[in-house]
Amino acid sequence: MACHGRISTSTAQLGLPELRLGIIPGMGGTQRLPRLVGLSKALELMLMSKSINGGEAYALGLVDAIVSPDELVKTARSWALDIVESRRPWIRSLYRTDKLEPLGMAREILNFARDQAQKQAAKLQHPLICIDVIEEGIVSGPLAGLWKELDSSRMLQSSETSKSLVHIFFAQRATSKVPRITDIGLKPRGIHKVAIIGGGLMGSGIATALILSNFLVILKEVNENFLQSGIGRVKANLQGHVKKGKMTQEECGKAISLLIGVHDYEHFKDVDMVIEAVIENVSLKQQIFADLEKYCSPHCILASNTSTIDLNSIGEKTMSQDRIVGAHFFSPAHVMPLLEIVRTQKTSSQVIVDLLGVARKIHKTPIVVGNCTGFAVNRMFFPYSQAAALLVDHGLDVYQIDHAITKFGMPMGPFRLADLVGFEVAVATCTQYLQSFPERCYRSMLIPIMLEDKRTGESSRKGFYVYDGKRKASPDPDIKKYIEKSRSISGVTQSPKCR
Ligand SMILES: NC(=O)c1ccc[n+]([C@@H]2O[C@H](COP(=O)([O-])OP(=O)(O)OC[C@H]3O[C@@H](n4cnc5c(N)ncnc54)[C@H](O)[C@@H]3O)[C@@H](O)[C@H]2O)c1
């Protein structure tokens, strides 16, 4: 941006992604970008660490010409000569003002950006510092902006936030390297056709993620009604993408054509992988895996999306332990970036490498973990949700807890999340923990009591919150009676402060 001109190819990626690492753009980036593309667009690109392609950059004025890759150097050379010999103007972006909004309007834009940044992550300081630095340049001139940028950059580089975000950056890249699995010369086998058993919340989300990446998907349900609901959920997920402008109606139609709904195992003969996503019930899963062994080819990967159940137990009635693996997605499966790949002592390395390949294709971050109750993620998550239930039995308010957690920076609180996950899954999960670690679990009766009254969470539009047709959650005064009952069963003596 400090050059007198910029030439790009149409596909080059351009952006200032520094905020993702807890720092701000340096070397004048905070000052030059607003002067080249205008304040609003510059804020969007910097605060969201968004990259754009050459074509978009040209439309915004970030680059001055688009040429084909083989013309790039030649054109750049001729532009350089033109500039040096004054056939083209010497443009110094730092002193341009034509794209900058008048001061009053600029202040409004900056304040709006501050509000947005705080809403998105209330605890993060560096987005606000970035906005202050940009403002300094606009109010006091570009040189003052450069000095402030330099001071702020130095300070942020040693911040805890930056150290943590840099750690995450490298950790995410390291997840696909698993010692003695990915370093022994194995290559992922071609996986093209995947069957999913169960088209509920998770099955439909997993199906969406797969067809979005061109996998052919067979979706099996118990009957036509359930099947149509499952397919309906996949279509709704895709329409969500269309509405957000992430795909066209035509691409949506193409994706849905990759999905085939079935009621039996006839289509399972030639699938490369099955992902089971039925309710969290050990004997049902055991039966399904025994059936899969009969109907699928001997090379087919047999995966379960179970949240908590020991995979050895799921595969107990089969002779296929080497191809049984956990493929644990998180809700909503077509949105959440994590895929927990669970290996037992017997899961073959090839199967893990294959699943890592699938994760890459569907743009998930894989983590390969060992097999135990709750694996890695729910093993950490369960104590957190238990603590929330314990606090309610001690007298704290459900909505206050959720509010405190979102204010802390999490996207949703534990009770809103329980609604999203669904109470049946929550109770089944809790049962697994109670069996495995009875001495370490707190047995809250709150969710089972609500479930008895046919509250199942967001899917039935009634959980800790009530939901309108647009899935907007509102607190429900009615839940008081369940809380009181749970408290009386728990026998916890409430501290007066908590009431
Ligand atoms: N809900 C979550 O947030 C979440 C997150 C990660 C993992 N999981 C796990 O995913 C699995 C599914 O959970 P869910 O929330 O999607 O449940 P769900 O109740 O929404 O869906 C389960 C579906 O499986 C179908 N089904 C039951 N038996 C079947 C059979 N024999 N053949 C075909 N379909 C059958 C049911 O009709 C239902 O539609 C569970 O093991 C759960 O622990 C859930």
The ligand as an SDF file (V2000), in Angstrom:
LIG
                    3D

 44 48  0  0  0  0  0  0  0  0999 V2000
  -27.4280  -32.7140   19.8870 N   0  0  0  0  0  0  0  0  0  0  0  0
  -26.1670  -32.3810   19.9210 C   0  0  0  0  0  0  0  0  0  0  0  0
  -25.8010  -31.2190   20.1230 O   0  0  0  0  0  0  0  0  0  0  0  0
  -25.1160  -33.4340   19.6730 C   0  0  0  0  0  0  0  0  0  0  0  0
  -23.7930  -33.0190   19.4900 C   0  0  0  0  0  0  0  0  0  0  0  0
  -22.8260  -33.9840   19.1940 C   0  0  0  0  0  0  0  0  0  0  0  0
  -23.1830  -35.3150   19.1200 C   0  0  0  0  0  0  0  0  0  0  0  0
  -24.4790  -35.6900   19.3250 N   0  0  0  0  0  0  0  0  0  0  0  0
  -24.7910  -37.1290   19.2240 C   0  0  0  0  0  0  0  0  0  0  0  0
  -25.3850  -37.3380   17.9490 O   0  0  0  0  0  0  0  0  0  0  0  0
  -26.3300  -38.3930   18.0280 C   0  0  0  0  0  0  0  0  0  0  0  0
  -27.6670  -37.8930   17.5030 C   0  0  0  0  0  0  0  0  0  0  0  0
  -28.0940  -36.8010   18.2600 O   0  0  0  0  0  0  0  0  0  0  0  0
  -29.2340  -35.8030   17.7380 P   0  0  0  0  0  0  0  0  0  0  0  0
  -29.1880  -34.6320   18.6420 O   0  0  0  0  0  0  0  0  0  0  0  0
  -29.0950  -35.6140   16.2740 O   0  0  0  0  0  0  0  0  0  0  0  0
  -30.5470  -36.6670   18.0390 O   0  0  0  0  0  0  0  0  0  0  0  0
  -31.9920  -36.5190   17.3900 P   0  0  0  0  0  0  0  0  0  0  0  0
  -32.9370  -37.1180   18.3460 O   0  0  0  0  0  0  0  0  0  0  0  0
  -32.2020  -35.1240   16.9050 O   0  0  0  0  0  0  0  0  0  0  0  0
  -31.9110  -37.4470   16.0920 O   0  0  0  0  0  0  0  0  0  0  0  0
  -31.8100  -38.8350   16.1210 C   0  0  0  0  0  0  0  0  0  0  0  0
  -32.4750  -39.3550   14.8730 C   0  0  0  0  0  0  0  0  0  0  0  0
  -32.1350  -40.7330   14.7100 O   0  0  0  0  0  0  0  0  0  0  0  0
  -33.2530  -41.3820   14.1460 C   0  0  0  0  0  0  0  0  0  0  0  0
  -33.1320  -42.8310   14.3570 N   0  0  0  0  0  0  0  0  0  0  0  0
  -33.3130  -43.5250   15.5070 C   0  0  0  0  0  0  0  0  0  0  0  0
  -33.1120  -44.8430   15.2530 N   0  0  0  0  0  0  0  0  0  0  0  0
  -32.7810  -44.9700   13.9610 C   0  0  0  0  0  0  0  0  0  0  0  0
  -32.4670  -46.0810   13.1000 C   0  0  0  0  0  0  0  0  0  0  0  0
  -32.4410  -47.3190   13.5700 N   0  0  0  0  0  0  0  0  0  0  0  0
  -32.1950  -45.8420   11.7990 N   0  0  0  0  0  0  0  0  0  0  0  0
  -32.2240  -44.5820   11.3270 C   0  0  0  0  0  0  0  0  0  0  0  0
  -32.5200  -43.4930   12.0820 N   0  0  0  0  0  0  0  0  0  0  0  0
  -32.7900  -43.6850   13.3800 C   0  0  0  0  0  0  0  0  0  0  0  0
  -34.4370  -40.7430   14.8470 C   0  0  0  0  0  0  0  0  0  0  0  0
  -35.6250  -40.9290   14.1050 O   0  0  0  0  0  0  0  0  0  0  0  0
  -34.0040  -39.2670   14.9270 C   0  0  0  0  0  0  0  0  0  0  0  0
  -34.4660  -38.5220   13.8170 O   0  0  0  0  0  0  0  0  0  0  0  0
  -26.3350  -38.8430   19.4710 C   0  0  0  0  0  0  0  0  0  0  0  0
  -25.4510  -39.9370   19.6080 O   0  0  0  0  0  0  0  0  0  0  0  0
  -25.7950  -37.6260   20.2170 C   0  0  0  0  0  0  0  0  0  0  0  0
  -25.1720  -37.9650   21.4250 O   0  0  0  0  0  0  0  0  0  0  0  0
  -25.4430  -34.7880   19.5990 C   0  0  0  0  0  0  0  0  0  0  0  0
  1  2  1  0
  2  3  2  0
  2  4  1  0
  4  5  1  0
  4 44  2  0
  5  6  2  0
  6  7  1  0
  7  8  2  0
  8  9  1  0
  8 44  1  0
  9 10  1  0
  9 42  1  0
 10 11  1  0
 11 12  1  0
 11 40  1  0
 12 13  1  0
 13 14  1  0
 14 15  2  0
 14 16  1  0
 14 17  1  0
 17 18  1  0
 18 19  2  0
 18 20  1  0
 18 21  1  0
 21 22  1  0
 22 23  1  0
 23 24  1  0
 23 38  1  0
 24 25  1  0
 25 26  1  0
 25 36  1  0
 26 27  1  0
 26 35  1  0
 27 28  2  0
 28 29  1  0
 29 30  1  0
 29 35  2  0
 30 31  1  0
 30 32  2  0
 32 33  1  0
 33 34  2  0
 34 35  1  0
 36 37  1  0
 36 38  1  0
 38 39  1  0
 40 41  1  0
 40 42  1  0
 42 43  1  0
M  CHG  2   8   1  16  -1
M  END
$$$$
